[in-house]
Amino acid sequence: MSIPSAPGSPGSSGSPGNALSRVAVLSDIHGVLPALEAVLAEPDVADAERIVLTGDITAGPQPGEVVELLRAQGDRVLWISGNADRELVEYRRGERDTVPDPIAPFAAEQLTDEQVEFLAGLPATLTLPVDGLGKVLFCHATPRDDEEVVLVDSRPERWTEVFADLDEDIRTVVCGHTHMPYVRLAQGRLVVNPGSVGMPYGRTGAHWCLLGPGADLRVTPYDIPAAVSRLVADCAYPDIAEWADYFLNARATDTEALRLFGPRDGRG
């Protein structure tokens, strides 16, 4: 089997040789350690040949703890940077004075210098061959941009634009960014969004997906009141109680999120 030799290696890609039979995809963890722990305890995640992280790993209440728990899983974890990870790195390096997400400056300061440099080296995309799905491209938002928005109801013309530079042999695209899970066909390719592990919109739980031979959207329930209490006790962010209650309880509905994201999808 030929696969990326190390997690987070820029330009990593899978060979067209033997395909992986099971790949767990975790996106948008956002520094929520209890949600990540719940997903990693899932038998199908423990048994997966690879765990792919499709970005926005650290911008949240427990960024350093999340990084170290994931690194403890070893080389079977493959990392992709998201826009929020990039923004944390830029903030820590003095390349920007502000970050749009209110908790992000706090999260950036919780990371060690070594963790910042680790995040700085993560690739924007990677490809792997997966049973039943062919050559799969993993990215954070779209294959060409870590902030671009595509949605379950994006227009065909939008997908044509977003996929314009993809090689024809990419038959499946896995992305995150919008925190809402879906599977759809677009321009003959399967598009999969696993939703968010740590900051779900529309439905509580830690959302992820299992690839091979199909695309199986999963949600892991966990004790949210206990997780909120843990974050309040362990995190020094001044607004952590409000933050944890809002995001862990998925108080942002899918309808609200779609209304917010729609204009960024080029709909006017």
C-alpha positions as CSV (number, residue, x, y, z in Angstrom):
1,M,0.0,0.0,0.0
2,S,1.4,3.4,-0.9
3,I,0.0,6.3,1.1
4,P,1.4,9.6,2.5
5,S,4.5,8.9,4.5
6,A,3.8,11.4,7.2
7,P,0.8,13.4,8.5
8,G,0.7,16.9,7.3
9,S,3.3,16.6,4.6
10,P,2.8,19.3,2.0
11,G,1.8,17.9,-1.3
12,S,0.9,14.5,0.2
13,S,-1.1,12.2,-2.1
14,G,-2.1,8.6,-2.4
15,S,-0.9,6.5,-5.2
16,P,-3.3,4.9,-7.6
17,G,-2.3,1.5,-6.2
18,N,-4.1,-0.4,-3.5
19,A,-7.0,1.6,-2.2
20,L,-7.8,2.1,1.5
21,S,-10.9,0.3,2.6
22,R,-12.0,2.6,5.5
23,V,-11.1,6.2,6.1
24,A,-12.7,8.3,8.9
25,V,-13.0,12.0,8.2
26,L,-13.1,14.5,11.0
27,S,-13.7,18.2,10.2
28,D,-14.1,21.5,12.1
29,I,-13.1,20.2,15.5
30,H,-12.5,23.8,16.6
31,G,-10.6,22.9,19.7
32,V,-13.5,21.0,21.5
33,L,-11.7,18.2,23.2
34,P,-14.7,16.3,24.7
35,A,-16.3,16.1,21.2
36,L,-13.0,14.8,19.7
37,E,-12.6,12.3,22.5
38,A,-16.1,10.9,21.8
39,V,-15.4,10.4,18.1
40,L,-12.0,8.8,18.6
41,A,-13.7,6.3,20.9
42,E,-15.9,5.2,18.1
43,P,-15.0,1.6,17.1
44,D,-15.2,2.5,13.4
45,V,-12.8,5.4,13.9
46,A,-10.4,3.2,16.0
47,D,-10.5,0.6,13.2
48,A,-10.1,3.0,10.3
49,E,-6.9,2.7,8.3
50,R,-6.6,6.5,8.2
51,I,-8.2,9.5,9.9
52,V,-8.2,12.6,7.7
53,L,-8.7,16.0,9.3
54,T,-10.2,18.5,6.9
55,G,-9.2,21.6,8.7
56,D,-10.3,24.1,11.4
57,I,-8.8,21.9,14.0
58,T,-7.7,24.4,16.6
59,A,-9.7,27.6,16.7
60,G,-11.6,27.0,19.9
61,P,-11.3,26.5,23.7
62,Q,-8.7,23.7,23.9
63,P,-6.5,24.0,20.8
64,G,-3.2,22.6,22.3
65,E,-4.9,19.6,23.9
66,V,-6.7,18.8,20.7
67,V,-3.4,18.9,18.7
68,E,-1.6,16.7,21.1
69,L,-4.4,14.1,21.3
70,L,-4.5,13.9,17.5
71,R,-0.7,13.7,17.3
72,A,-0.8,10.8,19.8
73,Q,-2.7,8.8,17.2
74,G,0.4,8.6,15.1
75,D,0.9,8.5,11.4
76,R,-2.6,7.2,10.6
77,V,-3.8,10.7,11.1
78,L,-3.5,12.9,8.0
79,W,-3.8,16.7,8.5
80,I,-5.2,19.5,6.3
81,S,-5.2,23.1,7.2
82,G,-8.4,25.1,7.4
83,N,-8.8,28.9,7.1
84,A,-9.1,29.1,10.9
85,D,-5.9,27.3,11.5
86,R,-4.2,29.5,8.9
87,E,-5.5,32.6,10.7
88,L,-4.2,31.4,14.1
89,V,-0.8,31.0,12.6
90,E,-0.8,34.4,10.9
91,Y,-1.9,36.0,14.1
92,R,0.8,34.4,16.2
93,R,3.4,35.4,13.6
94,G,2.3,39.0,13.6
95,E,1.1,38.8,10.0
96,R,-2.4,40.1,11.0
97,D,-3.7,42.1,13.9
98,T,-7.2,40.7,14.2
99,V,-9.1,37.5,13.5
100,P,-12.8,37.5,12.6
101,D,-13.7,34.7,15.1
102,P,-13.8,36.2,18.6
103,I,-12.3,33.1,20.3
104,A,-9.4,32.8,17.8
105,P,-6.9,35.2,19.3
106,F,-7.4,33.4,22.7
107,A,-6.8,30.1,20.9
108,A,-3.8,31.3,19.1
109,E,-2.1,32.3,22.4
110,Q,-2.7,28.8,23.9
111,L,-0.6,27.1,21.3
112,T,3.1,26.6,21.8
113,D,5.6,27.9,19.3
114,E,6.2,24.3,18.1
115,Q,2.5,23.7,17.6
116,V,2.2,26.9,15.6
117,E,5.0,25.8,13.3
118,F,3.4,22.4,13.0
119,L,0.1,24.0,11.9
120,A,2.0,26.3,9.5
121,G,3.3,23.3,7.6
122,L,0.0,21.6,7.0
123,P,-1.1,21.2,3.3
124,A,-4.3,22.7,1.8
125,T,-5.3,19.4,0.1
126,L,-4.4,15.8,-0.1
127,T,-5.6,12.8,-2.2
128,L,-6.1,9.2,-1.3
129,P,-7.5,6.2,-3.2
130,V,-10.5,4.8,-1.3
131,D,-12.4,1.6,-2.1
132,G,-15.6,2.3,-4.0
133,L,-14.9,6.1,-4.3
134,G,-11.8,6.2,-6.5
135,K,-9.3,9.0,-6.2
136,V,-10.6,11.2,-3.4
137,L,-9.5,14.8,-2.9
138,F,-9.7,16.2,0.6
139,C,-9.8,19.9,1.3
140,H,-11.2,22.3,3.8
141,A,-13.7,24.6,1.9
142,T,-13.1,23.9,-1.8
143,P,-10.2,22.4,-3.7
144,R,-9.0,25.9,-4.6
145,D,-9.7,28.1,-1.6
146,D,-9.9,27.5,2.2
147,E,-12.7,30.1,2.7
148,E,-14.9,29.6,-0.4
149,V,-18.5,28.4,0.3
150,V,-20.3,25.6,-1.4
151,L,-23.6,24.2,0.0
152,V,-25.8,21.2,-0.5
153,D,-28.0,23.3,-2.8
154,S,-25.3,25.2,-4.7
155,R,-26.2,25.7,-8.3
156,P,-24.6,23.5,-11.0
157,E,-22.8,26.5,-12.4
158,R,-21.2,27.1,-9.0
159,W,-19.8,23.5,-8.9
160,T,-18.5,23.9,-12.5
161,E,-16.6,27.0,-11.4
162,V,-15.2,25.4,-8.2
163,F,-14.1,22.2,-9.9
164,A,-12.6,23.9,-13.0
165,D,-9.0,23.0,-12.2
166,L,-9.6,19.4,-10.9
167,D,-8.1,16.5,-12.7
168,E,-10.6,14.3,-14.4
169,D,-9.6,11.3,-12.3
170,I,-10.8,12.9,-9.1
171,R,-14.1,11.3,-8.6
172,T,-14.9,12.3,-5.0
173,V,-14.3,15.5,-3.1
174,V,-14.5,15.7,0.7
175,C,-14.7,19.2,2.2
176,G,-15.8,20.9,5.5
177,H,-16.0,24.5,6.5
178,T,-19.8,25.0,6.6
179,H,-20.4,22.7,9.6
180,M,-23.4,21.0,8.0
181,P,-23.2,17.4,6.7
182,Y,-24.3,16.4,3.3
183,V,-23.6,14.0,0.4
184,R,-24.5,15.0,-3.2
185,L,-23.5,14.6,-6.8
186,A,-22.1,17.6,-8.5
187,Q,-20.8,17.6,-12.1
188,G,-20.6,13.8,-11.9
189,R,-18.4,13.8,-8.8
190,L,-19.5,12.7,-5.3
191,V,-19.2,15.6,-2.8
192,V,-19.1,14.8,0.9
193,N,-19.2,17.2,3.8
194,P,-19.0,15.3,7.2
195,G,-20.2,18.3,9.2
196,S,-18.5,19.5,12.3
197,V,-17.1,17.6,15.3
198,G,-17.0,20.5,17.7
199,M,-19.3,23.2,16.4
200,P,-22.3,21.6,14.6
201,Y,-25.1,23.7,13.1
202,G,-28.6,22.4,13.1
203,R,-28.2,19.2,15.2
204,T,-26.2,18.3,18.3
205,G,-23.5,15.7,18.5
206,A,-20.1,15.3,17.0
207,H,-20.5,14.9,13.3
208,W,-18.0,12.9,11.1
209,C,-18.1,10.4,8.2
210,L,-16.7,7.0,7.2
211,L,-15.6,6.5,3.7
212,G,-15.3,3.2,1.8
213,P,-17.0,1.7,-0.1
214,G,-19.6,4.5,0.2
215,A,-19.9,7.7,2.2
216,D,-21.6,7.1,5.5
217,L,-22.4,10.3,7.5
218,R,-22.2,9.6,11.2
219,V,-23.0,11.6,14.4
220,T,-21.6,10.6,17.8
221,P,-23.7,11.6,20.8
222,Y,-21.9,12.6,24.0
223,D,-22.8,14.2,27.3
224,I,-23.1,17.8,26.3
225,P,-23.9,19.3,29.8
226,A,-20.8,17.6,31.1
227,A,-18.7,18.8,28.2
228,V,-20.0,22.4,28.8
229,S,-19.1,22.2,32.5
230,R,-15.7,20.8,31.6
231,L,-14.9,23.6,29.2
232,V,-16.0,26.2,31.7
233,A,-13.8,24.6,34.3
234,D,-10.7,24.1,32.1
235,C,-10.7,27.0,29.7
236,A,-9.8,30.6,30.6
237,Y,-11.6,32.2,27.7
238,P,-13.7,35.0,29.3
239,D,-16.9,34.1,27.4
240,I,-16.5,30.3,27.6
241,A,-19.8,29.5,29.3
242,E,-21.8,31.3,26.6
243,W,-19.5,30.0,23.8
244,A,-19.9,26.4,25.0
245,D,-23.6,26.6,25.5
246,Y,-24.2,28.1,22.1
247,F,-22.0,25.8,20.0
248,L,-22.1,22.5,21.7
249,N,-25.9,22.7,21.9
250,A,-26.1,23.6,18.2
251,R,-28.2,26.7,18.8
252,A,-27.4,27.9,15.3
253,T,-30.0,26.2,13.1
254,D,-29.3,24.8,9.6
255,T,-31.8,27.3,8.2
256,E,-30.0,30.2,9.8
257,A,-26.6,28.9,8.6
258,L,-27.8,28.5,5.0
259,R,-29.3,32.0,5.1
260,L,-25.9,33.4,6.3
261,F,-23.8,31.4,3.8
262,G,-26.0,31.8,0.8
263,P,-24.6,35.2,-0.4
264,R,-21.1,33.8,-0.1
265,D,-22.2,31.1,-2.5
266,G,-22.6,33.7,-5.2
267,R,-26.3,34.0,-5.1
268,G,-26.4,37.7,-4.8
